[in-house]
Amino acid sequence: MGETMGWNQVANLDIAWDMAKTLSLMELTMKSLWVWALTGLVPAIFGCGSDIHDGESDEVSVPDFVPMEGVWTFGSGSWVSDECQANFLSTPTGWQLLNATTEGFDISFEFVPQPLDDSSSCTLGVSEYECGTVAQKSQYGSDSIVLEVTAEGIFSTDIVGVVEVTYDIECSGKDCGGIMSANPCTSVQSFDVFFDG
């Protein structure tokens, strides 16, 4: 015959049951605390290693250096494109660079046999630059020529760079077809450029 439990045994079972429920509740609470801590920690970890603001940078572009003021000489040039094939074009040999700052500088082109009559202001980025248009009107025989020259390029140091010179040319007169292959037209020439002092 099976033995019946006494009151003491029943009381012990109740205590054991209460302890088991308390332990389960404590375990569940600890797990919840761990999950809460991890969810708070993950954004903090990833947030510390990143300084991205919607893909935009708070930094202002400042030039790596400012080009030296003075005479710069062009190396031998190569044609990037030559739509004009204008046989009257003078050869650029360099420029005079003045008023250099972190924002820009001024240049006046030197051409053989004569320089352009006007100077141009250039804006300076981190290492790249872009210059405004210099325009010159001239006569070639009975034809009137309007030449607009612009320049852009990159400085690799404060004394060495590359320049692309763009010539926009328009001719009016009866002999224009004999001195250029298209009218109006654009030709682009590239040069290495070096500071001479």
Buried (B, 14 or more C-beta within 10 A) or exposed (E): EEEEEEEEEEEEEEEEEEEEEEEEEEEEEEEEEEEEEEEEEEEEEEEEEEEEEEEEEEEEEEBEBBBBBEBBBBEEBEEEEBBBEBEBBBEBBBBBBEEBEEEBBBBBBBBEEEBBEEBBEBEBBEBBBEBBEBBBEEEBEEBBBBBBBBBBBBBEEBBBBBBBBBBBBBBEBEEBEEBBBBBBBBBBBBBBBBBEE
